[in-house]
């Protein structure tokens, strides 16, 4: 049996469209701080989304994965906040959260948009989506903000 060694990461050539060096990736995500009071399950997912954004310097597609991952954190918090959430799909959680005033109209719109992107990828309808970091960072930031606001409302 032969062993194949993976090469050391090299910058994705597309990374230079938005930053000059890997060090710049730290600046890109420095404001993505998991706030106090966020349940550990959601906090772990948010930290992973942030790290995926940083690593998109080496694998451009990680920025898209970061957006999808950040939505998982929002869903975790919504399930905690919405009575009888159970295993309801995300679109029902969004609707119920908006109807109950847990989510603002704008938050619900953002989440529904993100849900549609996520579903397209998860169900194979959108297979080659690449979201540039310039587009992904604001979306991940919005997930961080929604989680923070939902958790602050329960504190």
C-alpha positions as CSV (number, residue, x, y, z in Angstrom):
1,X,0.0,0.0,0.0
2,X,1.4,3.3,-1.0
3,X,1.0,6.5,1.0
4,X,0.2,9.7,-0.8
5,X,1.4,12.9,1.0
6,X,-0.8,15.9,0.6
7,X,1.1,19.1,-0.5
8,X,1.4,22.0,1.8
9,X,-1.4,24.5,1.1
10,X,-0.8,27.1,-1.5
11,X,-2.9,30.2,-2.0
12,X,-5.9,29.8,-4.3
13,X,-5.1,32.1,-7.3
14,X,-8.5,33.7,-6.8
15,X,-7.6,34.8,-3.3
16,X,-5.6,37.7,-4.6
17,X,-8.7,39.3,-6.0
18,X,-9.7,40.3,-2.4
19,X,-6.5,40.2,-0.3
20,X,-2.7,40.5,-0.8
21,X,-1.6,37.9,1.7
22,X,-2.9,35.3,4.2
23,X,-2.3,37.8,7.0
24,X,-5.0,40.0,5.4
25,X,-7.5,37.2,6.1
26,X,-7.1,37.9,9.8
27,X,-8.2,41.5,9.3
28,X,-11.1,40.3,7.1
29,X,-12.6,38.2,10.0
30,X,-11.4,40.1,13.1
31,X,-14.8,41.4,13.9
32,X,-16.4,38.0,13.9
33,X,-16.3,37.4,17.6
34,X,-18.6,34.9,19.3
35,X,-20.4,36.9,21.9
36,X,-20.7,35.8,25.5
37,X,-23.9,33.9,26.4
38,X,-24.0,31.9,23.1
39,X,-24.6,28.2,23.7
40,X,-21.5,26.2,23.1
41,X,-23.1,24.2,20.2
42,X,-23.8,27.5,18.3
43,X,-20.5,29.1,19.4
44,X,-18.5,26.2,18.0
45,X,-20.3,26.4,14.7
46,X,-19.7,30.2,14.5
47,X,-16.0,29.7,15.2
48,X,-15.8,27.1,12.5
49,X,-17.5,29.4,10.0
50,X,-15.0,32.2,10.9
51,X,-12.1,29.8,10.4
52,X,-13.5,28.6,7.1
53,X,-13.5,32.2,5.9
54,X,-9.9,32.6,6.9
55,X,-8.9,29.4,5.1
56,X,-10.7,30.4,1.9
57,X,-7.3,32.0,1.1
58,X,-6.2,28.5,0.3
59,X,-9.5,27.0,-0.8
60,X,-11.7,29.6,-2.3
61,X,-14.9,27.5,-1.9
62,X,-14.5,27.5,1.8
63,X,-16.1,31.0,1.9
64,X,-19.4,29.4,0.6
65,X,-19.1,26.6,3.1
66,X,-18.6,29.3,5.8
67,X,-22.0,30.9,4.9
68,X,-23.8,27.6,5.0
69,X,-22.1,26.7,8.3
70,X,-23.0,30.0,9.9
71,X,-26.7,29.4,9.1
72,X,-26.5,26.2,11.2
73,X,-25.6,28.3,14.2
74,X,-28.7,30.5,13.7
75,X,-30.8,27.3,13.4
76,X,-29.4,26.0,16.6
77,X,-30.4,29.1,18.5
78,X,-33.8,29.3,16.8
79,X,-34.5,25.8,17.9
80,X,-33.7,26.8,21.5
81,X,-35.9,30.0,21.3
82,X,-39.0,28.7,19.5
83,X,-41.4,26.6,21.6
84,X,-42.1,23.1,20.1
85,X,-39.4,23.6,17.4
86,X,-38.7,19.9,17.5
87,X,-37.5,18.7,14.0
88,X,-39.4,21.4,12.1
89,X,-37.6,22.4,8.9
90,X,-35.8,25.8,8.9
91,X,-38.4,27.5,6.7
92,X,-41.1,26.8,9.4
93,X,-38.7,28.0,12.2
94,X,-38.2,31.2,10.3
95,X,-41.9,31.8,9.8
96,X,-42.7,30.9,13.3
97,X,-39.9,33.1,14.7
98,X,-41.1,36.0,12.6
99,X,-44.7,35.5,13.6
100,X,-43.8,35.4,17.3
101,X,-41.6,38.5,17.0
102,X,-38.4,36.5,17.8
103,X,-37.1,37.5,14.4
104,X,-37.4,40.9,12.8
105,X,-38.7,41.0,9.2
106,X,-35.3,41.7,7.9
107,X,-33.7,38.8,9.9
108,X,-36.4,36.5,8.5
109,X,-35.7,37.7,4.9
110,X,-32.0,37.1,5.3
111,X,-32.5,33.7,6.8
112,X,-34.9,32.7,4.1
113,X,-32.5,33.8,1.4
114,X,-29.7,31.9,3.1
115,X,-32.0,28.8,3.5
116,X,-32.7,28.8,-0.2
117,X,-28.9,28.9,-1.1
118,X,-28.2,26.2,1.5
119,X,-31.1,24.0,0.2
120,X,-29.9,24.3,-3.4
121,X,-26.5,23.1,-2.4
122,X,-27.6,20.4,0.0
123,X,-30.1,18.9,-2.5
124,X,-27.7,19.1,-5.5
125,X,-29.6,21.7,-7.4
126,X,-26.7,24.2,-7.1
127,X,-23.5,22.3,-7.4
128,X,-20.9,24.9,-8.5
129,X,-21.7,27.8,-6.4
130,X,-18.7,29.8,-5.3
131,X,-19.3,32.8,-3.1
132,X,-16.4,35.2,-3.0
133,X,-15.2,36.2,0.4
134,X,-16.3,39.8,-0.3
135,X,-19.9,38.4,-0.5
136,X,-19.5,35.7,2.2
137,X,-18.2,37.9,5.0
138,X,-21.3,40.1,5.2
139,X,-23.5,37.0,5.2
140,X,-21.5,35.3,8.0
141,X,-21.4,38.6,9.9
142,X,-25.2,38.7,9.7
143,X,-25.4,35.2,11.1
144,X,-23.1,36.3,14.0
145,X,-25.3,39.3,14.6
146,X,-28.6,37.4,14.6
147,X,-27.2,34.8,17.0
148,X,-25.9,37.5,19.2
149,X,-29.3,39.3,19.2
150,X,-31.3,36.1,19.8
151,X,-29.0,35.2,22.7
152,X,-29.1,38.7,24.2
153,X,-32.9,38.6,24.1
154,X,-32.9,35.5,26.4
155,X,-30.2,36.8,28.8
